[in-house]
């Protein structure tokens, strides 16, 4: 009889429902399941019970981690922390690049290469600057 082996249960599925569905599917196809870290072996009734318990705990743990992450991000926002990747260009650099492009006739790609960013980054910043100055 075929056997599916995983190192850890949370690598197999993302929810109790998904893991339970997989277990039913494995059983219907005559496949036994074994998780090395948790010591689960579905060839026994006890192994099936442990499988369901561990899958419930794994989902609970993922939910707690997600909840804590959201709470941490919210707390950081309330403290005024800017989240995400820092800006690649400041306004002075964008203005200098725009002057370079308009006065010297240099392409956006060449200006971006000279200031060390991608063409898309510089073009996006130039569009935002133009949109803001048009207000």
MOURGI-V930912 format. One record per backbone hydrogen bond with DSSP energy under -0.5 kcal/mol. CO is the residue of the C=O (numbers start at 1). NH is the residue of the N-H. If there is no record, write none. Layout:
BEGIN
co: <CO & CO>
nh: <NH & NH>
END
This chain:
BEGIN
co: <2 & 3 & 4 & 6 & 7 & 8 & 9 & 9 & 15 & 16 & 17 & 18 & 19 & 20 & 21 & 22 & 23 & 24 & 25 & 26 & 27 & 32 & 33 & 34 & 34 & 35 & 35 & 40 & 41 & 44 & 45 & 46 & 47 & 48 & 49 & 50 & 51 & 52 & 53 & 54 & 55 & 56 & 57 & 58 & 59 & 60 & 61 & 62 & 63 & 64 & 65 & 66 & 67 & 68 & 69 & 70 & 71 & 72 & 73 & 74 & 75 & 76 & 77 & 81 & 90 & 91 & 92 & 93 & 94 & 95 & 96 & 97 & 98 & 99 & 99 & 100 & 100 & 101 & 107 & 108 & 109 & 110 & 111 & 112 & 112 & 118 & 119 & 120 & 121 & 122 & 123 & 124 & 125 & 126 & 127 & 128 & 129 & 130 & 132>
nh: <32 & 5 & 34 & 36 & 37 & 11 & 12 & 13 & 19 & 20 & 21 & 22 & 23 & 24 & 25 & 26 & 27 & 28 & 29 & 31 & 30 & 4 & 42 & 6 & 36 & 39 & 40 & 35 & 44 & 48 & 49 & 50 & 51 & 52 & 53 & 54 & 55 & 56 & 57 & 58 & 59 & 60 & 61 & 62 & 63 & 64 & 65 & 66 & 67 & 68 & 69 & 70 & 71 & 72 & 73 & 74 & 75 & 76 & 77 & 78 & 79 & 81 & 80 & 83 & 94 & 95 & 96 & 97 & 98 & 99 & 100 & 101 & 102 & 103 & 104 & 104 & 106 & 105 & 111 & 112 & 113 & 114 & 115 & 116 & 117 & 122 & 123 & 124 & 125 & 126 & 127 & 128 & 129 & 130 & 131 & 132 & 133 & 134 & 135>
END
